[in-house]
Amino acid sequence: MRTIAYRHAAVVGLAAVALTAAGCSNSTNLDVSAQPQVALVVTSEVPAPPAEVKLTGERDVEVTLTGPIAAKYSSATDKQKAALGKPLTGDHNAGTRDSGVVFQQFQGGAIVAKNSQPGTPAYIIWGKIRQAWNVQRDADGVPSATGTNGSAGPLGVVTSDENAVGDQLVATFEHGKIAYNSTTGQVEVTVNGKVVPSGL
């Protein structure tokens, strides 16, 4: 597996400036017994995300995940992978939207990223939150048969995995959030700071 080395320099610049200033000083009060400061350079190796991940999709068709989608799938927990299930096949289940958004749909959810550039974060969306995100909405976020949904809708692209906040699971989007209360089954959709009907 490829690795990327990251270097973290600590205090090197300040030590060099301090030693230079001390050596260039005209002061007669220079303490030559003072210990010189030495900096430590730490190198750590972090596995690079895979360039691609090959999975067996529905009807035993091989599916290749790439870029941010492959990176997210690789970093997903076993529980998340099991909940996602097999990747779906066909043009409408994976690809790049006109906006540049990349996605891969699975039996139990989807992985979505704002673009395919290396390092772009991707997020898993599923369950009631995904259902509410996929409701067609007008520009204000109100459910409408003539509206748009998903990343093209008024919420925009997902910007977090769902996170537990009390009894709620919450996912954020470019222009709002969706909260699902796992105790009551209620779904709350907020678009541009305004709570709108969930449409579910």
Secondary structure as a PSIPRED ss2 file (coil, helix, strand):
# PSIPRED VFORMAT (PSIPRED V4.0)

   1 M C   1.000  0.000  0.000
   2 R C   1.000  0.000  0.000
   3 T E   0.000  0.000  1.000
   4 I E   0.000  0.000  1.000
   5 A E   0.000  0.000  1.000
   6 Y E   0.000  0.000  1.000
   7 R E   0.000  0.000  1.000
   8 H E   0.000  0.000  1.000
   9 A E   0.000  0.000  1.000
  10 A C   1.000  0.000  0.000
  11 V C   1.000  0.000  0.000
  12 V H   0.000  1.000  0.000
  13 G H   0.000  1.000  0.000
  14 L H   0.000  1.000  0.000
  15 A H   0.000  1.000  0.000
  16 A H   0.000  1.000  0.000
  17 V H   0.000  1.000  0.000
  18 A H   0.000  1.000  0.000
  19 L H   0.000  1.000  0.000
  20 T H   0.000  1.000  0.000
  21 A H   0.000  1.000  0.000
  22 A H   0.000  1.000  0.000
  23 G H   0.000  1.000  0.000
  24 C H   0.000  1.000  0.000
  25 S C   1.000  0.000  0.000
  26 N C   1.000  0.000  0.000
  27 S C   1.000  0.000  0.000
  28 T C   1.000  0.000  0.000
  29 N C   1.000  0.000  0.000
  30 L C   1.000  0.000  0.000
  31 D C   1.000  0.000  0.000
  32 V C   1.000  0.000  0.000
  33 S C   1.000  0.000  0.000
  34 A C   1.000  0.000  0.000
  35 Q C   1.000  0.000  0.000
  36 P C   1.000  0.000  0.000
  37 Q C   1.000  0.000  0.000
  38 V C   1.000  0.000  0.000
  39 A C   1.000  0.000  0.000
  40 L C   1.000  0.000  0.000
  41 V E   0.000  0.000  1.000
  42 V E   0.000  0.000  1.000
  43 T E   0.000  0.000  1.000
  44 S E   0.000  0.000  1.000
  45 E E   0.000  0.000  1.000
  46 V E   0.000  0.000  1.000
  47 P E   0.000  0.000  1.000
  48 A C   1.000  0.000  0.000
  49 P C   1.000  0.000  0.000
  50 P C   1.000  0.000  0.000
  51 A C   1.000  0.000  0.000
  52 E E   0.000  0.000  1.000
  53 V E   0.000  0.000  1.000
  54 K E   0.000  0.000  1.000
  55 L E   0.000  0.000  1.000
  56 T E   0.000  0.000  1.000
  57 G C   1.000  0.000  0.000
  58 E H   0.000  1.000  0.000
  59 R H   0.000  1.000  0.000
  60 D H   0.000  1.000  0.000
  61 V C   1.000  0.000  0.000
  62 E E   0.000  0.000  1.000
  63 V E   0.000  0.000  1.000
  64 T E   0.000  0.000  1.000
  65 L E   0.000  0.000  1.000
  66 T E   0.000  0.000  1.000
  67 G H   0.000  1.000  0.000
  68 P H   0.000  1.000  0.000
  69 I H   0.000  1.000  0.000
  70 A H   0.000  1.000  0.000
  71 A H   0.000  1.000  0.000
  72 K H   0.000  1.000  0.000
  73 Y H   0.000  1.000  0.000
  74 S H   0.000  1.000  0.000
  75 S H   0.000  1.000  0.000
  76 A C   1.000  0.000  0.000
  77 T C   1.000  0.000  0.000
  78 D H   0.000  1.000  0.000
  79 K H   0.000  1.000  0.000
  80 Q H   0.000  1.000  0.000
  81 K H   0.000  1.000  0.000
  82 A H   0.000  1.000  0.000
  83 A H   0.000  1.000  0.000
  84 L H   0.000  1.000  0.000
  85 G C   1.000  0.000  0.000
  86 K C   1.000  0.000  0.000
  87 P E   0.000  0.000  1.000
  88 L C   1.000  0.000  0.000
  89 T C   1.000  0.000  0.000
  90 G C   1.000  0.000  0.000
  91 D H   0.000  1.000  0.000
  92 H H   0.000  1.000  0.000
  93 N H   0.000  1.000  0.000
  94 A E   0.000  0.000  1.000
  95 G E   0.000  0.000  1.000
  96 T E   0.000  0.000  1.000
  97 R C   1.000  0.000  0.000
  98 D C   1.000  0.000  0.000
  99 S C   1.000  0.000  0.000
 100 G C   1.000  0.000  0.000
 101 V C   1.000  0.000  0.000
 102 V E   0.000  0.000  1.000
 103 F E   0.000  0.000  1.000
 104 Q E   0.000  0.000  1.000
 105 Q E   0.000  0.000  1.000
 106 F E   0.000  0.000  1.000
 107 Q C   1.000  0.000  0.000
 108 G C   1.000  0.000  0.000
 109 G E   0.000  0.000  1.000
 110 A E   0.000  0.000  1.000
 111 I E   0.000  0.000  1.000
 112 V E   0.000  0.000  1.000
 113 A E   0.000  0.000  1.000
 114 K C   1.000  0.000  0.000
 115 N C   1.000  0.000  0.000
 116 S C   1.000  0.000  0.000
 117 Q C   1.000  0.000  0.000
 118 P C   1.000  0.000  0.000
 119 G C   1.000  0.000  0.000
 120 T C   1.000  0.000  0.000
 121 P C   1.000  0.000  0.000
 122 A E   0.000  0.000  1.000
 123 Y E   0.000  0.000  1.000
 124 I E   0.000  0.000  1.000
 125 I E   0.000  0.000  1.000
 126 W C   1.000  0.000  0.000
 127 G H   0.000  1.000  0.000
 128 K H   0.000  1.000  0.000
 129 I H   0.000  1.000  0.000
 130 R H   0.000  1.000  0.000
 131 Q H   0.000  1.000  0.000
 132 A H   0.000  1.000  0.000
 133 W H   0.000  1.000  0.000
 134 N C   1.000  0.000  0.000
 135 V C   1.000  0.000  0.000
 136 Q C   1.000  0.000  0.000
 137 R E   0.000  0.000  1.000
 138 D C   1.000  0.000  0.000
 139 A C   1.000  0.000  0.000
 140 D C   1.000  0.000  0.000
 141 G C   1.000  0.000  0.000
 142 V C   1.000  0.000  0.000
 143 P E   0.000  0.000  1.000
 144 S C   1.000  0.000  0.000
 145 A C   1.000  0.000  0.000
 146 T C   1.000  0.000  0.000
 147 G C   1.000  0.000  0.000
 148 T E   0.000  0.000  1.000
 149 N C   1.000  0.000  0.000
 150 G H   0.000  1.000  0.000
 151 S H   0.000  1.000  0.000
 152 A H   0.000  1.000  0.000
 153 G C   1.000  0.000  0.000
 154 P C   1.000  0.000  0.000
 155 L C   1.000  0.000  0.000
 156 G C   1.000  0.000  0.000
 157 V C   1.000  0.000  0.000
 158 V E   0.000  0.000  1.000
 159 T C   1.000  0.000  0.000
 160 S C   1.000  0.000  0.000
 161 D C   1.000  0.000  0.000
 162 E C   1.000  0.000  0.000
 163 N E   0.000  0.000  1.000
 164 A E   0.000  0.000  1.000
 165 V E   0.000  0.000  1.000
 166 G C   1.000  0.000  0.000
 167 D C   1.000  0.000  0.000
 168 Q E   0.000  0.000  1.000
 169 L E   0.000  0.000  1.000
 170 V E   0.000  0.000  1.000
 171 A E   0.000  0.000  1.000
 172 T E   0.000  0.000  1.000
 173 F E   0.000  0.000  1.000
 174 E C   1.000  0.000  0.000
 175 H C   1.000  0.000  0.000
 176 G E   0.000  0.000  1.000
 177 K E   0.000  0.000  1.000
 178 I E   0.000  0.000  1.000
 179 A E   0.000  0.000  1.000
 180 Y E   0.000  0.000  1.000
 181 N E   0.000  0.000  1.000
 182 S C   1.000  0.000  0.000
 183 T C   1.000  0.000  0.000
 184 T C   1.000  0.000  0.000
 185 G C   1.000  0.000  0.000
 186 Q C   1.000  0.000  0.000
 187 V E   0.000  0.000  1.000
 188 E E   0.000  0.000  1.000
 189 V E   0.000  0.000  1.000
 190 T E   0.000  0.000  1.000
 191 V E   0.000  0.000  1.000
 192 N C   1.000  0.000  0.000
 193 G C   1.000  0.000  0.000
 194 K E   0.000  0.000  1.000
 195 V E   0.000  0.000  1.000
 196 V E   0.000  0.000  1.000
 197 P C   1.000  0.000  0.000
 198 S C   1.000  0.000  0.000
 199 G C   1.000  0.000  0.000
 200 L C   1.000  0.000  0.000
